[in-house]
């Protein structure tokens, strides 16, 4: 189950990264982009934390 959660979260991060890369330069320089990146990094951290759970 932990591996499934990691897989799903990694897919979310991959989709978010693709979305971010498709945005305009103006968007990439915006506060919205900063918040989006922070959210994406939080999800990446959660994905990494799941790796530390013994199963």
C-alpha positions as CSV (number, residue, x, y, z in Angstrom):
1,X,0.0,0.0,0.0
2,X,2.9,2.4,0.8
3,X,4.4,1.7,-2.7
4,X,1.0,2.6,-4.3
5,X,0.8,5.8,-2.3
6,X,4.4,6.7,-3.4
7,X,3.5,5.9,-7.0
8,X,0.4,8.1,-6.9
9,X,2.1,11.0,-5.3
10,X,5.0,10.8,-7.8
11,X,2.5,10.9,-10.6
12,X,1.0,14.0,-9.1
13,X,4.4,15.6,-9.0
14,X,5.1,14.6,-12.6
15,X,1.8,16.1,-13.7
16,X,2.4,19.3,-11.7
17,X,5.9,19.7,-13.2
18,X,4.6,19.2,-16.7
19,X,1.8,21.8,-16.0
20,X,4.4,24.2,-14.7
21,X,6.7,23.8,-17.6
22,X,3.8,24.6,-20.0
23,X,3.0,27.9,-18.4
24,X,4.2,31.2,-19.8
25,X,7.3,33.0,-18.6
26,X,5.0,35.6,-17.1
27,X,3.3,33.0,-15.0
28,X,6.6,31.4,-14.1
29,X,7.7,34.8,-12.6
30,X,4.4,35.2,-10.6
31,X,3.5,34.7,-7.0
32,X,1.1,31.9,-8.2
33,X,4.1,30.0,-9.5
34,X,6.0,30.4,-6.3
35,X,3.0,29.0,-4.3
36,X,2.6,26.2,-6.9
37,X,6.2,25.2,-6.6
38,X,6.0,25.2,-2.8
39,X,3.0,22.9,-3.0
40,X,4.8,20.6,-5.4
41,X,7.9,20.5,-3.2
42,X,5.7,19.6,-0.2
43,X,4.2,16.7,-2.2
44,X,7.7,15.6,-3.2
45,X,8.7,15.7,0.5
46,X,5.7,13.5,1.4
47,X,6.7,11.1,-1.3
48,X,10.2,10.9,0.1
49,X,8.9,10.5,3.6
50,X,7.0,7.4,2.6
51,X,10.2,5.8,1.6
52,X,11.3,5.9,5.3
53,X,8.3,3.9,6.5
54,X,9.2,0.3,7.1
55,X,6.8,-2.2,5.7
